[in-house]
Amino acid sequence: MSRFNLGTHALFLPIILWGVLLGGIVYSHVVYFPVYLSDLPASAIVVTGKYGMDEAPFWMLIHPVLVLTLVINLAINWKFPPRRKLILTSLGIYIVVLIITSLYFIPELMAFKQSAESNISPAEWRARGSNWQHRSWIRGVFMFAGFIPLLLALTKTNDFEKHFPD
């Protein structure tokens, strides 16, 4: 990599942030959601109790910052088609996942939080929680897949880097 290539170095920030995002996804699915959604409505205390956990600040911070760094990297690397295509692929997958998240996953999480006040049976809540977790694992796979083009973009060098290596 050339020390003069801003596009190459700029890619490190969204790659690091995407790694943080993936860590949050894995943690949520391995530690948090199995407990939270295990016995709704009783297990909703994980988020509604006096010391309830609130993951929203993490997600509300990481998503806009990561989207912004992807857009900035797209602009910086725009004149280099191999990187542009890969960054666009990652950004496209991310935006699609965010849209699906806002239409299905977030509303369901809000319903789970209010499950104690509903007339829905515990058996139905457990089924909804189980379905949500399975679908969320699929969503997580797409997020992992969306990370790969971003990593591949880092491997693409342009003519400047070929002629002026470190």
N, C-alpha and C positions, 0 to 999 in steps of 0.2 A: 504494500500500500504506500502511496505517496503521501508525504506529510503535507502536501499542498492541496490534496483533494478533500474539499469540504463535504462532498456527497458521501464519501466513504466513512468519514468520521461521524457525520450526522446520523448515520444509520444505527450507531451504537445506542443512542438514547431510546428510540422506539423498541429496539430489540431487548434492552434491559427492562423497560416498562412492560413489554409483552410477557417477559419472563415473570415479573412480579404478578401480573394479572393471572397467569397460569398457576402460579403458586397459590393465589387466593382461591382459584377454582378448585384445585386439588384439595386444599384445606377444607373448604366448605363442603365438598362432597364426601370426604373421608371422615371428618370430625363433627362438623356442625349440623348438616342436614339429617344424617341418620338419627341423631338425638332429637332434634327439633321436630321432625316429621314422623317419629316412631309411634306416637300414641296420641294423636290429636283427638280431641281438643286439649287434653290434659298436658301434653308436652309443649303446648304453646307458651307455657310459663318460661321457657328458654328465652323468649323474646319479650314477654309481657310482664315478667316478674320484677320485683324491686331492683334486681341486678341483671335484668335481661340484656342479652347481647343485641347490639345493633350494628349490622354489617354495612348499612347504607353509606356511612361516611367514606369507607374505603372505596366502594363501587362508584359513588358520586364524584370522587376525586380521580380515580384511575382512568375511567372511561373518557372524559373530555380531554384530559392531558394526553392520553395515548392517541386519540383521534387527531388532536392538534399536531403532535409530533409526526404522525404519519403524513398529514397534509403538508407540513413544512418539508419533510423529506421528499415528498412527491415533487414539490416545487424545485427543491435544490437539485434533484436528480432528473428533472423533466427532459433535459436534452440528451439523456443516455437511455435509449429505448429498452435495453434489457432490464435495467433497474426499474424504470418507470412501470413496465408491465408487471413485474413482480410486486412492487409496492402497491400498485393498483389492485392486484389480486388480493393481497392481505387486507387492504383497506375495504375492498368490496365485501369480502367474507365477514369482516368485523362489523360493518354497517348492517348487513343482512341479519347477523346474529343479534345485534342491538335492537333492531326493529322487532324481531320475533320475541326477544326478551321483554320489550315494553308492551307487546300485545298479549302475551300469554304468561310468562314467568313472573313478572312483577305483580300483575293483578292476582295471580294465585297465591303468591307470598302474602299479599295484603289480606286475602281471605283466610289463609292459614292463621295469621296473627289474630284475626277476629273470630276464630272458630269457636271459642268458648261461649260467645254470645249468640251463636246460630242455633237453628233447630235441626241441623244436619246431624245424622247419627255418627258416632265415633267410627263405626265400620266404614262408612262412606268417606269420612275424613282420611282414614288410613289408606283407603284405596286411592284417593286423590293425591295424597302425599307420596305414595309409592309411584304412581304414574308420573307425577311431577319429577321425582328423582330420576327415573329412567330417562325421561325426555331431556332432563338437564344434563345427564351423562352424554347423551348424543350431542347436545349443544356444546359441551366441553370438548368432544372429539373434533368438532368443527373449529373450535378456537385453537386447538393444538395444530390442526391442519393449516389454519390461516397463518400460523407462525412460520411455517416452513418456507413459503416464498420470500418472506422478509429475511430469513437467514440466507437463502440463496442469492438475494440481491446483494448481500455483502460480498459474495464470492465473485461477482461480476466486476471486471476491471475495464476501464476505458483506455483509449489510445494514449492519453496523457500519462497514466500510470505505467503503461507498457514502456514508454520511452524515457520516463524519469523515475525509475524505481528508487527506493530508499538506499 
